[in-house]
Amino acid sequence: MPILEKSAKQPLEEKLVTLDSITWEQFKAIEAQLENNRGVRLTYLSGVMEIMSPIGEEHELVKKTLSYLLEAYMREKGMRFYGRGGFTIEEPGYASGTPDESYCIGSNKEIPDIVIEIIVTSGTINRKELYKPKKVPEVWFWKSNQIKVFCLSESGEYEEVSKSQFFPDLDLSLLLRYLAHPDQYDAINEFIQSIRNQ
């Protein structure tokens, strides 16, 4: 019995499997078979499929904390926003990806203004390419305690920028500091105070 208790407390490690030469039809068939398995995330880009399972504890903690921080910021600044969550964005026959979080700014839209990806286990798919066909204006990545923001340029390519076009006054280093705070509740409250004191 003690052995079972010990193993139950060990965090599950994210595992990523990449498969090449997968047709869109094959991808959709696999997706249909796994539709009730919430612990599996599928990504597809031009014949390459990634299967990630399970989504780990660190991934979920960073995702929720970053979401709370951004939403606190938007509320404090009086910005109208619509959280769209992690829904699948597809370009049939070419790309299918599910961001960890997404937001529409100003008004609710079919395609979100910002998608956020939390990268704990890296794969081979360039995740910016997933959102290019739908012209998502901004893609955020958190990886190894860093945030990188990419804006869609007029040429149709994503370019890294130092500030979000939607939050030009938001200091990303400040956001990172509170994202790394050991207590989520305190992090949000202290972040709000820092915004009010600016």
C-alpha positions in Angstrom: 0.0 0.0 0.0 2.7 2.6 0.8 4.2 2.0 -2.7 0.9 2.9 -4.3 0.6 6.1 -2.2 4.1 7.1 -3.2 3.6 6.6 -6.9 0.2 8.4 -6.8 2.0 11.6 -5.7 4.5 11.7 -8.5 3.7 14.3 -11.1 2.9 12.9 -14.6 5.5 13.9 -17.1 4.3 15.3 -20.4 5.2 13.1 -23.3 5.2 14.2 -27.0 5.1 11.9 -30.0 5.6 13.2 -33.5 4.4 11.4 -36.6 5.3 12.3 -40.2 3.5 11.8 -43.5 0.0 11.9 -41.9 -2.8 12.9 -44.3 -5.4 15.3 -43.1 -8.0 12.5 -43.3 -5.8 10.3 -41.1 -5.4 13.1 -38.6 -9.2 13.7 -38.5 -9.8 10.0 -38.0 -7.3 9.9 -35.1 -8.8 13.1 -33.6 -12.3 11.6 -33.7 -11.1 8.4 -31.9 -9.5 10.6 -29.1 -12.3 13.2 -28.8 -13.3 12.1 -25.3 -9.8 11.9 -24.0 -9.1 15.3 -22.5 -5.6 14.3 -21.4 -4.4 14.2 -25.0 -3.7 17.2 -27.3 -3.3 16.8 -31.0 -1.6 19.3 -33.3 -1.3 19.0 -37.1 0.7 21.0 -39.6 1.2 20.1 -43.3 1.6 16.3 -42.8 3.2 16.3 -39.3 1.1 15.4 -36.3 2.1 15.8 -32.6 0.4 13.9 -29.8 0.9 15.3 -26.3 -0.2 13.5 -23.2 -0.8 14.3 -20.4 -0.9 18.0 -19.9 1.4 18.5 -16.9 0.9 20.4 -13.6 3.4 23.1 -14.4 1.8 23.8 -17.8 -1.6 24.3 -16.2 -0.3 26.4 -13.3 1.5 28.8 -15.7 -1.5 28.9 -18.0 -4.0 29.8 -15.3 -1.7 32.4 -13.6 -0.8 34.1 -16.9 -4.6 34.2 -17.7 -5.4 35.7 -14.3 -2.7 38.3 -14.6 -3.7 39.4 -18.1 -7.4 39.6 -17.2 -6.5 41.6 -14.1 -4.5 44.0 -16.3 -7.3 44.4 -18.8 -9.9 45.0 -16.1 -7.7 47.6 -14.3 -7.2 49.4 -17.6 -10.9 49.3 -18.4 -10.3 47.2 -21.6 -13.3 45.3 -23.0 -12.1 41.7 -23.6 -13.5 38.3 -24.3 -11.7 35.1 -23.1 -12.0 32.5 -25.7 -10.1 29.7 -23.9 -8.4 26.9 -25.7 -10.5 26.0 -28.8 -9.2 24.4 -32.0 -8.3 26.8 -34.8 -8.2 25.0 -38.1 -7.3 25.6 -41.7 -8.8 22.4 -43.2 -6.3 20.2 -45.0 -3.3 22.1 -43.6 -3.3 23.0 -39.9 -5.1 22.4 -36.7 -3.9 23.7 -33.3 -5.4 24.5 -29.9 -3.9 27.4 -28.0 -3.8 27.2 -24.2 -5.7 30.5 -24.0 -7.0 33.1 -26.4 -8.6 36.6 -26.2 -10.6 38.9 -28.3 -9.9 42.6 -27.5 -12.6 45.2 -27.9 -15.3 43.0 -29.4 -15.9 39.2 -29.7 -14.7 37.9 -33.0 -14.5 34.5 -34.8 -10.7 34.6 -34.7 -9.1 35.8 -31.5 -6.7 38.7 -31.4 -4.2 36.9 -29.1 -3.4 33.3 -28.7 -1.2 32.0 -25.9 0.9 28.9 -25.9 2.6 27.5 -22.8 5.5 25.4 -23.9 6.9 22.9 -21.4 7.7 20.1 -23.8 8.9 21.3 -27.2 7.9 19.6 -30.4 8.9 19.9 -34.0 5.9 21.9 -35.2 6.5 25.6 -35.5 3.4 26.7 -33.6 3.4 30.2 -35.2 2.6 28.5 -38.5 -0.6 27.0 -37.1 -2.2 30.5 -36.7 -0.9 32.1 -39.8 -3.6 30.9 -42.2 -6.3 32.4 -40.0 -4.3 35.6 -39.6 -4.3 35.6 -35.8 -2.8 39.1 -35.0 -0.6 38.1 -32.1 0.9 34.9 -30.7 2.4 34.7 -27.2 4.7 31.9 -26.0 5.8 31.2 -22.5 8.8 28.9 -22.3 11.5 28.4 -19.7 10.3 31.4 -17.7 10.4 33.7 -20.7 7.6 35.4 -22.6 7.9 36.1 -26.3 5.3 38.0 -28.3 5.0 37.7 -32.1 2.9 40.1 -34.2 1.6 39.3 -37.7 3.3 41.7 -40.1 1.8 43.1 -43.3 3.9 40.6 -45.2 2.0 37.8 -43.4 4.9 36.6 -41.2 5.2 36.7 -37.5 7.8 39.0 -36.1 9.0 39.1 -32.5 8.2 42.4 -30.7 9.1 43.8 -27.4 5.6 44.9 -26.5 2.1 43.7 -27.4 0.2 45.9 -29.9 -2.9 45.4 -27.7 -1.1 46.2 -24.4 1.6 48.8 -25.4 2.0 49.9 -21.7 2.3 46.4 -20.3 5.9 45.7 -19.2 6.5 42.0 -20.0 9.3 41.7 -17.4 6.8 42.9 -14.8 4.3 40.2 -16.0 7.1 37.6 -15.8 8.0 38.6 -12.2 4.5 38.0 -11.0 4.1 34.9 -13.1 7.1 33.4 -11.2 5.6 34.4 -7.8 5.4 31.4 -5.5 1.8 32.2 -4.5 -0.8 32.6 -7.3 -3.3 34.6 -5.2 -0.7 37.0 -3.8 0.8 37.4 -7.3 -2.5 38.7 -8.7 -3.1 41.1 -5.9 0.4 42.5 -5.9 0.3 42.8 -9.7 -2.9 44.8 -9.5 -1.3 47.1 -6.9 1.8 47.6 -9.1 -0.5 48.6 -12.0 -2.4 51.1 -9.9 0.9 52.6 -8.6 2.2 53.2 -12.1 
